[in-house]
Amino acid sequence: MNSLRLIIVFISLIAVSGGGLFLFLPKYHDYQSLRAEEAGKENELARKEEYYDQLEKLSLEIENNQEAIDKINYALAKIRACLHFSI
C-alpha cells in the first residue's frame, strides 16, 4: 500500500511538472521573442540617434560656413548669368 502511494505521488509529480512545462514553455518562447525584438528596437534607436547627431553636426557646420556658402552661390549665379547671356 505504501509503495502504491509512493508510485502515485511520483507519477502525479511528473504529470504536474510536465503540465507546467507545457503551460510555461510557450510563454517563455514569447518572452524570448519579445527580448529579441526589444534588442532590435534598441539597436535601431541607437542608429537613429547617431544619424540625427550627424545631421545636427552638419547643420552646425553649414551655419558656421554660411558666409562662404553665400559667396559660392553668388559666384555660381554670376557664372550662370554669363553663360545664359552668351547663349
N, C-alpha and C positions, 0 to 999 in steps of 0.2 A: 504494500500500500504506500509506503514511504517512497519507494523508488518510482512508483507511478506518478506520485505528486511531483517529484523532482523532474521527471521527464516532461510533465505537463507545464511546469513552470519554465523549464528550459525552452520548450517549443514556443510557449507564449512570448518569452523574451525575444526569441528570434523573429517571430511574427511581428511583434511591435517594432523591433529595430528595422526590419525590412519595410514595414509600412511607413515608418518615419522617414526612411531613406527615400521612398517613392514620393512622399509628400514634400520633403525639403530639397531634394536634388533639383527639380525644375526651378525652384526659387533661387537656388544657388547659381544655376546657369544664367538666370535672368540678371542676378546681381553682378556676375562676372561680365555679362554683355554691357550692362549699364556702366560699369567701371571702365571698360574699354572705350565706350562711347564718350565718357567724360574725359578720358585722357586725350582722345582725338580732338574734342572741342577745346580743351586747354591748349593743345598744340596749335590749333587753328587760331585761337585768340592771341597767342604769343606771336604768331607770324603776322597777324593783322596789326598788332601793336607796333611791331618792328617796322612794318610798312608805313604806318602813319607817322612814326618817329622820323623815318627817312623823308617823307613828304614835308614834314614840318621843317626839317633842316634845309631842304631845297627851297622852301618858301622864304626862310630867313636869308639864305644865300642870294636869292633873287632880289629881295628887299635891299640887301647890302650893296648889290651891284646894279641897282636901278639906274643910276646916272650913266653908267657905261652902256647899259641896255638901251637907254633912250638915245644915246649918241649913235649907236649901231642902227637903230630903227630910223633915225634921221638920215644917216648916210645911205641906207638902203632905199629910202623914199627918194632921195636925190638921184640915185642911180636909176631907179625905175622911171623917174621923170625924164632923165636924159635919154634913156632907151626908148621911151614912148615918143619923145619928141623927134628922135631920129628916124623912126619908122614911118 
